[in-house]
């Protein structure tokens, strides 16, 4: 019976077989691959199209068995469309006696990258970042790539491999459209927050349209290979960069439609080369470079130091307002803290004076800082009550009445 069924399946046109297999649950695809060669041919592109690994305290994804399969059958790399590597914990070391990795040493040697010896050494000791870098190094037809938190440490192999692929030392990405390269602030070890060069290299991928990236602020902003062509970039989500640095990027984006910006606040006592001043006028001046194309704008802030956040005597210097937004004729969606629009001046103008006529969606936050621990006493102002929920309701109602 089974042989008769598989014989019939082998005669089904590939287009129909692919359509049927596309509706099979992912968990059942490995079993389908064992039924017949024709079903395996149809199922494998779906089985390997999405690789989403997340490292948790009590579980390690099966990345080593996957790599063994991929290097045994390299053609499977062609099916990988989406890759996500996430870890909210310190990455554990692999138990190499139980999961040998020596078979991958030759793969790294053949890459000829200048850091191959260090890469092999970290792989030998079971460093998970070195193992994940093996996967990233061999992706060519991937359209979406996400690398999160503990895989990013400033000197990580995933970041170095990305640079090597982008600058032609390893096989290049041919179809990459969306990149996510995001790190949470590492408060205990500040050096792990330095990823400027690795993050900046992402802007040289010529096919990318959407970038979400955490980028540390350099003492001197310098493009590593000259100014990239960013005409293809339509969506940008940037964390940590301050005005002068983000301005260098926005100056090259001629078709940007969506910008999400998480500005980093830094007390002078901790990171003197960043800034303790939040100047809303400067923020708008920076973003104005893309006002002719920008349709969505989101702005929040984050603290660079957990110690500063815990300080009882913290005083933020806040200047200006987002008054210049009224000139953003293409803007339809806005998400900002209320203080961005009201500023801290004594004379409070109605919200409609700050907003462009074409705005369709407005989301306001009472907190300036993005983690819910904001204390209004950190800002030197006389009108804290204007940030209350009651004040927000009143101002929004006034806006609704003015723009029915």
Buried (B, 14 or more C-beta within 10 A) or exposed (E): EEEEEBEEBEEBEEEEBBEEBEEBEEEEBEEBBEBBEBBBBBBBBBBBBBBEBEBEEEEBBEBBEBBBEBBEEEEBBBBBBBBBBBBEEEBBEBEBEEBEBEEBBEBBEEBEBEBBEBBBEBBBEBBBBBBBBBBBBBBBEBBBBBBBBBBBBBBBBBBBBBBBBBEEBBBBBEEBBBBBBBBBBBBEEBEBBBBBBBBBBBBBBBEBBBBBBBBBBBEEBEBBEEEBEBEBBBBBBBBBBBBEBBBBBBEBBBEBBBBBBBBBBBBEEBBEEBBBBBBBBBBBBBBBBBBEBBBBBBBBBBBBBEEBBEBEEBEBEBEBBBBBBBEBEBBBBBBBBBBBBBBBEEEBEBBBEBBBEEBEEBEBBBBBBBEEEBBBEBBEBEBEEBBEEEBBEEBBEEBEEEEE
